[in-house]
Amino acid sequence: MLEDFKKHQAQTTPNPLGLHISKAQGSYIYDASDKAYLDLVAGVSACTLGHCHPKVVEAIQRQAESYMHVMVYGEFALEPAVNYSKVLTSYLPPSLQSVYLVNSGTEAVEGSIKLAKRITGRYELVSMRSSYHGNTMGSMSVSGMAHQKDAFRPLMPGVRFIRFNHVEDLEQITERTAAVILETIQGGAGFILPNPGYLQAVRERCSAVGAQLVFDEIQPGFGRTGRLFAFMHDEVVPDILVIGKGMASGLPCGAFVASGEKMKELQSNPKLGHITTFGGNPVVAAASLATLQALMAEGLMEQALEKEVYLRDRLQHASILEVRGKGLMLAVILKDKDTANSLILRSMNLGLLSFWLLFEPRAFRLTPPLTISFEELKFACDTILTLLDEI
Ligand SMILES: Cc1ncc(COP(=O)(O)O)c(C=O)c1O
């Protein structure tokens, strides 16, 4: 199996973890020998409700038996997508009431860039250094990690990078700027929170020069930081909201959300301003609705904040520089990269699954399902601390 995995499935790293999975349930993933691993990764912040949550499985099964794919996006009125968009927008501010459902985070970012260009008639974009917005050409062009991009140039022109959390850089947002895109918590860079007042300052500058403010909530979204979206902590509303990952509890998904009036830009000159075959897929939409309803009904967002307090309390060790992030979007920042590598690999042997962050080599990822129990968190903390004593 591992040989076929390496031979027939295209690889992008020479050393994939290569764990052979037999099943996943709740907070646990099981390998082919039935060994259980407590999952601190949640499919990289995607499995909001853990693995195979019964409500999500039921919604998928029910929809799959009814119909799966019948038409490209936006032509037929499909109840799962309509219901989901309606319920989602009931939790969003009045200026974010129109949802364009797509298939992934990166596609949602692409859609948001296209929409901002159409709304403003401008093409320049401002993004943040050390940001990550995806891996297709447009989203990669607005991502701030130079060495990852160099091999793929030329990229989309007209992108300017400023420093996250530096208010003095905001003057580079001008009347020529179509959109400013930023993560409400910088993920790949190491779970960097915005300073108090920073998002508000970006909002004010965008409003002053007529630039669209795009918040990428793909990783922090869907309750992970203790609110439905991280921007809700600051009460700063974007013009375009980009979401994905945790939305459908593990099915491929994404969306960009704006006002109905702004979204109309995609209807004309040219019409079909963004098209997709599978966006709004009924099965994915049904899983998204079940996820959102369970998230709201099960008190998971409040618990995310309590679990953060618990983890911060326990995770104290000479090798830990800090625990960074918010809610259950946390990263243990270790004293160096070797300690992080060793901890990630050795925890796996002890049945605890973590992972790296994209561009912070000292990080040990703590983004478990929001449904993880305190007892499971205790096992995670005890294992981490015991291993750090040994490393
Ligand atoms: C903040 C952010 N934006 C965009 C993306 C891209 O999403 P996807 O991998 O679904 O294309 C990610 C994925 O890690 C992300 O964390």
The ligand as an ORCA input file, in Angstrom:
! r2SCAN-3c Opt
* xyz 0 1
  C      -6.016     31.108      5.375
  C      -6.126     30.139      4.232
  N      -6.526     30.587      3.040
  C      -6.659     29.756      1.984
  C      -6.386     28.415      2.091
  C      -6.545     27.512      0.902
  O      -7.609     26.634      1.102
  P      -7.682     25.257      0.280
  O      -6.531     24.420      0.708
  O      -9.023     24.673      0.641
  O      -7.609     25.620     -1.165
  C      -5.954     27.910      3.316
  C      -5.587     26.492      3.463
  O      -4.783     26.108      4.280
  C      -5.814     28.791      4.415
  O      -5.416     28.342      5.622
*
